[in-house]
Amino acid sequence: MALTGPRDFIRPLVQRLQPYIPGEQPKISGLVKLNTNENPYPPSPKVLAAIKQAADGRLRLYPNPTAQPLREKLAKFHDCKPENIIVGNGSDELLAMAVRAFVEPAIVTKSRMRTRTAGKSVVQFFHPSYSLYPVLAAMHGARANAVPLEPDFGLAPVRALKRGKQWDFRAALSFITTPNAPSGHGYSTADLQQLCELQTGVVVLDEAYVDFAEENGLSLSLKYPHVLVARTFSKAYSLCFQRVGYVVGPRELIAALDKIRDSYNVNGLGQIAAMATLDELPYYRKNFQKIVATRRRLSPMLAELGFEVFPSQANFILVRPPQYAAWAWLQKLREHKILVRWFDDTTLWDFLRISIGTPNEVDALVKAARAILR
Amino acid sequence: MALTGPRDFIRPLVQRLQPYIPGEQPKISGLVKLNTNENPYPPSPKVLAAIKQAADGRLRLYPNPTAQPLREKLAKFHDCKPENIIVGNGSDELLAMAVRAFVEPAIVTKSRMRTRTAGKSVVQFFHPSYSLYPVLAAMHGARANAVPLEPDFGLAPVRALKRGKQWDFRAALSFITTPNAPSGHGYSTADLQQLCELQTGVVVLDEAYVDFAEENGLSLSLKYPHVLVARTFSKAYSLCFQRVGYVVGPRELIAALDKIRDSYNVNGLGQIAAMATLDELPYYRKNFQKIVATRRRLSPMLAELGFEVFPSQANFILVRPPQYAAWAWLQKLREHKILVRWFDDTTLWDFLRISIGTPNEVDALVKAARAILR
């Protein structure tokens, strides 16, 4: 054969792809890391003990392929059946699987992208929200429909969405980050329900941060045939390292996701850690309260320094910093060994997202901000 | 909206899908488990110690998103660059990603499945081999081209493949399990090279069992622009539980896979375990030798009982059992608390695949076989 260039082996769709860029994970000691919404508190000592106890010769064996014992425990926790739950290698894996299970790739011709049936190829989400969604749509060859949130990051009333034409009530898949990231804006279950009732495709309520919020939409996933709720052990349960997320919803949709799941998608020590976590809920609930209290203390301190602080129901806050550009603040704070998140996105250009750390960490942030403004 | 049935939310392609069925993972004590090719020996004590030492408050943090320290160590091990390596949540994840990166879904019309460009939608593999490949093709809407191996599970000479018309030298992606599973048949690097040189698409040499074989094709992945080698820590390195696999190959293809990778696809303790494993190679090499020695001892013992035993270069053997049907042997052995693998596949109907256990485990198997034949 005449060997061709390496690009010829790669799908044009993949060649064109702009990958999702996760926040930095630097290993610099002494850095105050407030950039990727990790929990500042460690997992429960009992969770760590459970992992240590399981780290023996059994690691040679495959883990439970369907994470069945964990699904059973989660089913009890959420008062549903194991068939209503699928566990993933972090919730990211499950979000990607939802696109593959529920959305038809668009047919791309030289002149245009065309789809035979309205909405069948549409992955829809509000903007700004989790910047992974458009990447997942692009990977799959689906059409991304990004619909602006209100200026305060709230949901537009359904009537306005209907009038506005941009929101697609027939989208095959709609992702709703609730509470919103990166703003932290919380949404009421009543508003989410109203929106869900108008969608003819699947809705995923991405509740990665819901443990810090006032309401959650879990009941909707057990009520409607087209609503799924995505949760994760990463943030609220201090388990980013071990990659365990899950989706709750109607058994038919869960079964469809299960069909396209890698056989052993959840590592064994992650399964063990997640199960031990569910036995330690009071420990974690205390941490949620501490984080919410720290958020409530930090917000007015930053406001006093001239930051515009958006109300948050998550373990982070979105702020518009004073005096310097947001990207300049990113650099200045880094010089003070404080890492926050800035998004290279025109709508978010003026903002910083700050994860809620320990009281000492947020005090260090405020001190640095004061020094920068002096 | 008028809510429709749950099937309307699921892609027809997914509805039609027959999922891959992994081997049983029963938790029955005293069972001799020779059904899923796990290593009978535990990970090195130093690997277990490394995991235990890392199981602390750091679990709240995200793991290294690209598994960079592990890639660097693997690059040294294989004498290549980190850019030649991608790490996955088991090699299964990477095999699925290869389909998504290199194969165009076929355009399905009501009358037929059509592809604009020859081979672009073809996922090709020999049969029998890893039964996941056709599932991955089906999930992606690609055409699966299963080409029979020789009756002894060897590769047909390239000349015969050319004459036979069934093998597609223009397939977008060809998976070659080497050594073959479920037969254990080893392939020479020279034969693999000859085949690779004729392919115009990507070739993945799936070397899940290569540490038990006489040759490996790693050099091909560093020589050609279209050849990838998939490896795993699961089998040879006793780490099934923690899901770590990797692919070696040309940087352009690795970069394409990396673009469609979940951001944090490899759990942190898995990364740590894999790194510690690479510091303990002499321990594992001793285990490979023990397993090969046990395989060499078991094969003639079963042959003496009337089993047809195929030569194996893996940590399992394929046998055609005497007197009873293979599925009946499966049941009878299970009554003796011995679990082996039988495949519900017409070409494999008469065979059992037996993983090589400890000397005691294979003695128990032989004893049970004798009792069944008495």
Interface residues (C-beta under 8 A of the other chain):
Chain A: M1 L3 T4 G5 P6 R7 F9 I10 R11 V14 Q15 L17 P19 Y20 P22 Q25 K33 T36 E38 N39 P40 Y41 P42 P43 V47 L48 I51 K52 A55 D56 G57 R58 L59 R60 L61 Y62 P63 N64 P65 N89 G90 D92 E93 A96 R100 A101 F102 V103 E104 P105 I107 L132 M139 G141 F169 E197 L198 Q199 T200 G201 V202 Y224 P225 H226 S234 S238 L239 C240 F241 Q242 R243 P250 E252 L253 A256 D258 K259 I260 D262 S263 Y264 N265 V266 N267 G268 L269 G270 A273
Chain B: M1 L3 T4 G5 P6 R7 F9 I10 R11 V14 Q15 L17 P19 Y20 P22 Q25 K33 T36 E38 N39 P40 Y41 P42 P43 V47 L48 I51 K52 A55 D56 G57 R58 L59 R60 L61 Y62 P63 N64 P65 N89 G90 D92 E93 A96 R100 A101 F102 V103 E104 P105 I107 L132 M139 G141 F169 E197 L198 Q199 T200 G201 V202 Y224 P225 H226 S234 S238 L239 C240 F241 Q242 R243 P250 E252 L253 A256 D258 K259 I260 D262 S263 Y264 N265 V266 N267 G268 L269 G270 A273
